[in-house]
Amino acid sequence: MRSNTFITLLAFTFLQTSTASLEVTGPSEAILEGQDVTLECLDTESELNMSTVHFERFSKYMKRWYRLESDQAYFYRRCFLYDVDVRREEGRLLLFIASIQSWSEGPYRCVSEDSSVADNSSQPLTIPIHYMREVAVHRAGLGYLQRYFNSVQDLKVRLGDDVELECSTSASEAPEYVWAKEGEDWLLPSHKLKLVKVREQDGGRYTCSAQSPTVSSLMKKRTISITVLPEDAAWYETTTGRTVLMICGVGLVLLVVVISLTTYLCRRAKQSKSKGPIDDRSQKKPIYRASVESLPSTASDKQPLV
């Protein structure tokens, strides 16, 4: 008897609990950075009132989920909703992302406010976004700060020097690099280009291409020019020499600013120490009873009060 009662109670509880299942659907093709994306929250069992369902996005920096609704406070919208638009159209829950960027990949999920739903949230969905930044060319073997000052556009080297260039970019997938020279039919499948003891015929325009391994339309290029100077050319005529001069000039300007500021502060401190107390002789002026500057007094003498 007790077992039958337990089974009946279990069956009643199961019937009272909704078996609705939420799912987030997104684009079926590869998404390139800058495209428009639409996500939709679906109830696979058609049992839920979609007005009680909302989108959420996970913040990797705050380590928590945030609700995405257009009626949130201004500060909330500025931080978490500036790139999304939540819409409810004819019982559907849609999320529009205009010109999607790599930091908007998610993950996203749907959450129901109905407590009777056994599993009130969908599986998280992360949007795979393919992107590639602009290609940079610099001398090989340099650190990050040195790369900033040695970005190559027009490289000038002396005859007989060794040149090694490196091509780099930031992308969602490791790209495939290829070097080519204008006017010649050779291709070098590498991110580095090395010229040993450059000759006059090595001068010209070189192009580095970065190609995504999975998206054929995602490719970036960078073209540079190499000029071969005579072997006896002055060191400051080369690209390396000009870079050294620029760094020295910036350092000299900073040194002059520091010396000038230090001198000014030292002089100001010295002047403040040399100043004595203020000697205001006007405060020692005697005040007579009959004068207009006198104070009320019952004394009848004519002597100064101070």
Secondary structure as the mmCIF struct_conf table of DSSP 4:
data_model
#
loop_
_struct_conf.conf_type_id
_struct_conf.id
_struct_conf.beg_label_comp_id
_struct_conf.beg_label_asym_id
_struct_conf.beg_label_seq_id
_struct_conf.end_label_comp_id
_struct_conf.end_label_asym_id
_struct_conf.end_label_seq_id
HELX_RH_AL_P HELX_RH_AL_P1 ARG A 2 GLN A 16
BEND BEND1 THR A 17 THR A 17
STRN STRN1 SER A 18 SER A 18
STRN STRN2 LEU A 22 THR A 25
BEND BEND2 SER A 28 GLU A 29
STRN STRN3 ILE A 31 LEU A 32
TURN_TY1_P TURN_TY1_P1 GLU A 33 GLY A 34
STRN STRN4 VAL A 37 ASP A 43
TURN_TY1_P TURN_TY1_P2 THR A 44 GLU A 45
BEND BEND3 SER A 46 SER A 46
BEND BEND4 LEU A 48 LEU A 48
HELX_RH_3T_P HELX_RH_3T_P1 MET A 50 THR A 52
STRN STRN5 VAL A 53 SER A 59
TURN_TY1_P TURN_TY1_P3 LYS A 60 LYS A 63
STRN STRN6 ARG A 64 LEU A 68
TURN_TY1_P TURN_TY1_P4 SER A 70 ASP A 71
BEND BEND5 GLN A 72 GLN A 72
HELX_RH_AL_P HELX_RH_AL_P2 TYR A 74 PHE A 80
BEND BEND6 LEU A 81 LEU A 81
TURN_TY1_P TURN_TY1_P5 TYR A 82 ASP A 83
STRN STRN7 VAL A 84 GLU A 89
TURN_TY1_P TURN_TY1_P6 GLU A 90 GLY A 91
STRN STRN8 ARG A 92 ILE A 97
BEND BEND7 ALA A 98 SER A 99
HELX_RH_3T_P HELX_RH_3T_P2 SER A 102 SER A 104
STRN STRN9 TYR A 108 SER A 112
TURN_TY1_P TURN_TY1_P7 SER A 115 SER A 116
STRN STRN10 VAL A 117 VAL A 117
BEND BEND8 ALA A 118 ASP A 119
STRN STRN11 SER A 121 SER A 121
HELX_LH_PP_P HELX_LH_PP_P1 SER A 122 PRO A 124
STRN STRN12 LEU A 125 LEU A 125
STRN STRN13 ILE A 129 HIS A 130
STRN STRN14 MET A 132 MET A 132
STRN STRN15 ALA A 136 ARG A 139
TURN_TY1_P TURN_TY1_P8 ALA A 140 GLY A 141
HELX_RH_AL_P HELX_RH_AL_P3 TYR A 144 PHE A 149
TURN_TY1_P TURN_TY1_P9 ASN A 150 ASN A 150
STRN STRN16 SER A 151 SER A 151
BEND BEND9 GLN A 153 GLN A 153
STRN STRN17 ASP A 154 ARG A 158
TURN_TY1_P TURN_TY1_P10 LEU A 159 GLY A 160
STRN STRN18 VAL A 163 SER A 168
STRN STRN19 ALA A 171 ALA A 171
BEND BEND10 SER A 172 GLU A 173
HELX_LH_PP_P HELX_LH_PP_P2 ALA A 174 PRO A 175
STRN STRN20 GLU A 176 LYS A 181
TURN_TY1_P TURN_TY1_P11 GLU A 182 GLY A 183
STRN STRN21 LEU A 187 LEU A 188
BEND BEND11 SER A 190 HIS A 191
STRN STRN22 LYS A 192 LEU A 195
BEND BEND12 VAL A 196 LYS A 197
HELX_RH_3T_P HELX_RH_3T_P3 GLU A 200 ASP A 202
STRN STRN23 GLY A 204 GLN A 211
BEND BEND13 PRO A 213 THR A 214
TURN_TY1_P TURN_TY1_P12 SER A 216 SER A 217
STRN STRN24 MET A 219 LEU A 229
HELX_LH_PP_P HELX_LH_PP_P3 PRO A 230 PRO A 230
TURN_TY1_P TURN_TY1_P13 GLU A 231 ASP A 232
HELX_RH_3T_P HELX_RH_3T_P4 TRP A 235 GLU A 237
BEND BEND14 THR A 238 THR A 238
HELX_RH_AL_P HELX_RH_AL_P4 THR A 239 SER A 274
HELX_RH_3T_P HELX_RH_3T_P5 ARG A 281 LYS A 284
TURN_TY1_P TURN_TY1_P14 ARG A 289 ALA A 290
BEND BEND15 SER A 291 SER A 291
TURN_TY1_P TURN_TY1_P15 VAL A 292 GLU A 293
HELX_LH_PP_P HELX_LH_PP_P4 SER A 294 PRO A 296
BEND BEND16 GLN A 303 GLN A 303
#
